[in-house]
Amino acid sequence: MILKEKVLSVVLAAVLLACGLAVNMEDKPVFVQAAEFDSSAHGAETASGTCGTPKYRLYADGTLYIYGSGRINDYQNSSTTPSPFDCNMDITSVYIETGITYIGCEIFYGCTNIKEIVIPDTVTGIGGKAFEGTAWLEDLKKDNLPVCINGTVFDGSTCKGEVTLPSGVKKIGSGAFEYNADITKVIVPEGVTSIGEEAFFTCSELRCVQLPDSLKVIDKSAFQDCRKLESVNLPDTLSTLEVSAFSGCRSLTSVTIPKTIKIIRESVFESCYSLSA
């Protein structure tokens, strides 16, 4: 039986940042001609299974088709239950069907031969290191472009200097800028509601962060060990500070905490030795 599914390609919006110069571009994914997925064009089916609620089929020509609806699972490939695609060198392209809402952590980690990924506009969340090591992501990063899909910034590892994220961004994904030692300032635009787990973890030269009035959640260890971060103003809209959000920020001297905040988890400001009471 010939399987045909319409899948939308996205042109990823990005912002060019280099030598302290911030060039802004709105995050407006452009939907181009719909691609019809036809299983008969890809050879024999070589593997199949599930990756959460969605299912997948791998074909002889290296095409991976993920279909169904809902969330693709999060994985940790150093654990006993790695991604079903962990370091799979046979996968060269990925087609994700409309209806998938989330692409899980490390799902394509180490799949170095993936050069094409088709992502639908129904995807609203992307886990940390979902595409780490793929040729597709490396190509997007080569000109120091932070990568944004459907309102989520999920990789800013090659950004430098002052980073002004584009309007249209809604989330900063888990680990998006972690270990980036080249960024010094981050301006987060209005409309962003959450900063993901370890989003700026150990950004050793980060000194200043501007947060928008739309922000609601700063997740676990989001700014942990940003040792040169000096001050932060938390907006009145913020409702949750998760575990260790700013722990280890040794240069942090002042924090404005809104009265409206509902949840402050443990160790949020642990080891912030310069912070006065």
Phi and psi in degrees as a GROMACS rama.xvg file:
@    title "Ramachandran Plot"
@    xaxis  label "Phi"
@    yaxis  label "Psi"
@TYPE xy
-86.3432  124.283  ILE-2
-99.8019  123.921  LEU-3
-125.718  125.434  LYS-4
-135.649  135.509  GLU-5
-80.9884  130.779  LYS-6
-130.97  135.476  VAL-7
-93.9541  133.871  LEU-8
-89.0062  149.721  SER-9
-119.851  143.102  VAL-10
-95.2122  117.653  VAL-11
-74.2197  126.896  LEU-12
-78.7524  146.794  ALA-13
-147.833  168.322  ALA-14
-130.003  131.73  VAL-15
-89.1666  125.505  LEU-16
-132.688  121.259  LEU-17
-157.747  143.989  ALA-18
52.8988  36.5558  CYS-19
81.1081  -2.91326  GLY-20
-92.1477  125.43  LEU-21
-107.787  121.896  ALA-22
-113.407  115.921  VAL-23
-88.7142  146.882  ASN-24
-146.033  133.172  MET-25
-66.7183  142.48  GLU-26
-84.2257  87.4804  ASP-27
-124.999  90.3677  LYS-28
-55.9525  132.171  PRO-29
-101.77  122.08  VAL-30
-91.5459  121.488  PHE-31
-100.063  -172.199  VAL-32
-52.6407  130.374  GLN-33
-62.641  137.549  ALA-34
-98.1395  133.087  ALA-35
-91.9635  124.458  GLU-36
-87.1733  119.914  PHE-37
-122.681  108.226  ASP-38
-61.2215  -27.4557  SER-39
-68.7043  -16.4049  SER-40
-86.9162  -0.906889  ALA-41
-121.017  9.65086  HIS-42
85.3349  -165.791  GLY-43
-71.8078  150.161  ALA-44
-75.6265  126.212  GLU-45
-107.836  -18.4806  THR-46
-160.303  156.086  ALA-47
-156.216  163.101  SER-48
166.981  -158.721  GLY-49
-123.929  156.579  THR-50
-138.865  53.6807  CYS-51
109.619  -145.5  GLY-52
-65.2719  -42.2606  THR-53
-66.4666  159.34  PRO-54
-114.574  166.54  LYS-55
-140.372  157.457  TYR-56
-137.007  133.354  ARG-57
-110.444  134.879  LEU-58
-111.982  164.88  TYR-59
-61.3073  -27.9438  ALA-60
-85.6268  5.81794  ASP-61
94.3161  6.58347  GLY-62
-86.4272  127.68  THR-63
-106.892  125.184  LEU-64
-113.444  119.922  TYR-65
-111.652  126.125  ILE-66
-139.543  168.075  TYR-67
112.465  -141.287  GLY-68
-151.799  164.764  SER-69
91.1342  -153.21  GLY-70
-98.4337  134.659  ARG-71
-79.5555  134.281  ILE-72
-60.1786  153.174  ASN-73
-79.9181  145.158  ASP-74
-135.434  158.267  TYR-75
-129.317  107.497  GLN-76
-73.8674  -7.76789  ASN-77
-87.7721  -3.0804  SER-78
-91.7349  -175.158  SER-79
-81.5821  -7.10848  THR-80
-126.772  70.734  THR-81
-71.8538  171.629  PRO-82
-57.3651  145.369  SER-83
-63.7617  -12.069  PRO-84
-111.351  10.6749  PHE-85
-49.7237  115.997  ASP-86
54.1271  33.874  CYS-87
-80.9076  110.815  ASN-88
-81.5696  -6.51543  MET-89
-83.6909  -18.3566  ASP-90
-82.761  125.619  ILE-91
-116.074  -23.1692  THR-92
-147.294  151.836  SER-93
-130.818  130.87  VAL-94
-118.742  117.954  TYR-95
-106.559  127.05  ILE-96
-76.1448  147.385  GLU-97
-56.637  132.78  THR-98
117.979  -24.1365  GLY-99
-71.7607  133.019  ILE-100
-109.9  -18.8895  THR-101
-148.845  136.59  TYR-102
-107.952  117.089  ILE-103
-73.2368  160.293  GLY-104
-53.4622  131.896  CYS-105
58.5208  21.7748  GLU-106
-62.9675  -37.605  ILE-107
-112.946  23.1547  PHE-108
-57.2539  126.83  TYR-109
76.0355  8.77933  GLY-110
-84.7085  75.9469  CYS-111
-66.7864  -17.9442  THR-112
-93.5193  2.25539  ASN-113
-74.0945  118.262  ILE-114
-112.181  -13.7659  LYS-115
-139.458  132.699  GLU-116
-135.367  124.992  ILE-117
-104.443  120.703  VAL-118
-121.44  128.687  ILE-119
-82.0868  165.177  PRO-120
-75.0245  -5.07944  ASP-121
-77.5162  -14.4861  THR-122
-75.4883  118.741  VAL-123
-117.999  -0.946834  THR-124
-147.923  143.714  GLY-125
-135.399  125.512  ILE-126
-76.2  163.653  GLY-127
-60.4313  136.914  GLY-128
58.1235  28.1573  LYS-129
-58.5773  -35.8664  ALA-130
-116.537  15.5777  PHE-131
-55.5397  126.92  GLU-132
87.4909  -5.62009  GLY-133
-75.9583  147.721  THR-134
-61.5404  -32.8374  ALA-135
-58.8506  -49.2603  TRP-136
-69.9566  -41.6634  LEU-137
-59.5953  -36.33  GLU-138
-66.515  -39.3649  ASP-139
-68.2126  -29.0892  LEU-140
-86.9569  -12.5354  LYS-141
-64.8848  -23.3587  LYS-142
-103.098  24.4469  ASP-143
61.372  42.7268  ASN-144
-102.431  122.377  LEU-145
-67.4388  142.901  PRO-146
-102.226  130.102  VAL-147
-131.115  129.423  CYS-148
-126.862  123.937  ILE-149
48.8699  42.9253  ASN-150
88.4105  0.772284  GLY-151
-113.649  121.088  THR-152
-81.9842  120.541  VAL-153
-122.562  -3.83014  PHE-154
-152.901  118.319  ASP-155
-130.774  30.7737  GLY-156
-67.8956  -18.7285  SER-157
-106.973  6.62286  THR-158
-69.0452  153.771  CYS-159
-138.856  152.25  LYS-160
68.2946  -137.31  GLY-161
-84.8955  124.219  GLU-162
-107.461  116.111  VAL-163
-109.664  107.64  THR-164
-71.7326  149.062  LEU-165
-72.4357  151.503  PRO-166
-65.5898  150.757  SER-167
100.927  -16.7944  GLY-168
-71.809  136.368  VAL-169
-111.357  -28.6519  LYS-170
-140.799  148.747  LYS-171
-108.16  116.993  ILE-172
-72.07  166.234  GLY-173
-58.4887  128.157  SER-174
66.8892  17.9249  GLY-175
-58.7095  -40.6661  ALA-176
-118.471  11.0705  PHE-177
-55.5318  139.839  GLU-178
63.6426  14.8771  TYR-179
-79.1435  112.667  ASN-180
-95.1742  9.70278  ALA-181
-109.866  -11.5344  ASP-182
-90.7233  142.229  ILE-183
-117.11  -25.5591  THR-184
-148.583  143.232  LYS-185
-129.402  126.248  VAL-186
-109.493  114.005  ILE-187
-96.1904  124.48  VAL-188
-76.932  161.877  PRO-189
-59.6207  141.962  GLU-190
109.463  -23.4746  GLY-191
-73.9216  126.717  VAL-192
-106.58  -19.9317  THR-193
-147.853  145.734  SER-194
-115.956  119.471  ILE-195
-73.2174  170.152  GLY-196
-57.233  126.684  GLU-197
57.4851  28.1097  GLU-198
-57.1328  -40.08  ALA-199
-122.314  28.6622  PHE-200
-55.6564  125.074  PHE-201
53.9378  44.706  THR-202
-84.6397  91.7823  CYS-203
-68.5445  -20.7868  SER-204
-107.197  3.86923  GLU-205
-71.6636  121.613  LEU-206
-112.053  -26.5581  ARG-207
-143.375  138.532  CYS-208
-133.418  128.389  VAL-209
-104.976  120.666  GLN-210
-106.873  145.083  LEU-211
-85.9985  163.334  PRO-212
-70.7555  -11.524  ASP-213
-85.1249  -10.3791  SER-214
-68.0542  133.653  LEU-215
-116.912  -35.0424  LYS-216
-134.305  130.832  VAL-217
-112.966  115.149  ILE-218
-82.036  178.426  ASP-219
-53.1506  126.604  LYS-220
57.457  26.9294  SER-221
-57.7741  -40.3372  ALA-222
-120.673  20.8683  PHE-223
-59.7285  136.301  GLN-224
61.8023  29.2638  ASP-225
-86.2715  84.1359  CYS-226
-72.7551  -11.8541  ARG-227
-106.626  1.62575  LYS-228
-66.4272  124.107  LEU-229
-101.792  -35.5136  GLU-230
-154.648  155.848  SER-231
-152.115  133.962  VAL-232
-105.385  116.459  ASN-233
-88.4568  127.387  LEU-234
-71.5664  159.55  PRO-235
-64.9385  -19.7463  ASP-236
-77.4326  -14.7808  THR-237
-66.3802  128.644  LEU-238
-111.229  -24.1566  SER-239
-139.539  129.845  THR-240
-115.452  113.079  LEU-241
-84.0122  174.019  GLU-242
-50.8233  130.031  VAL-243
58.3295  28.2208  SER-244
-54.1244  -40.6106  ALA-245
-124.327  17.6555  PHE-246
-63.8442  143.085  SER-247
79.8007  8.37359  GLY-248
-85.0133  83.7116  CYS-249
-70.9225  -19.693  ARG-250
-96.5607  -0.604086  SER-251
-68.6913  116.516  LEU-252
-105.531  -22.6562  THR-253
-148.524  142.946  SER-254
-140.167  131.051  VAL-255
-100.972  113.297  THR-256
-101.821  121.665  ILE-257
-69.2521  148.717  PRO-258
-68.3102  -20.9545  LYS-259
-82.9677  -5.08877  THR-260
-64.362  139.73  ILE-261
-102.802  -35.0268  LYS-262
-131.777  122.983  ILE-263
-125.055  112.126  ILE-264
-78.955  175.223  ARG-265
-69.0176  152.413  GLU-266
62.5243  22.4708  SER-267
-58.9891  -41.0886  VAL-268
-118.356  27.7989  PHE-269
-61.8954  138.811  GLU-270
62.5758  26.1508  SER-271
-93.1556  80.0175  CYS-272
-68.865  -21.1529  TYR-273
-93.5661  -2.21263  SER-274
-78.5817  123.439  LEU-275
-89.0861  151.176  SER-276
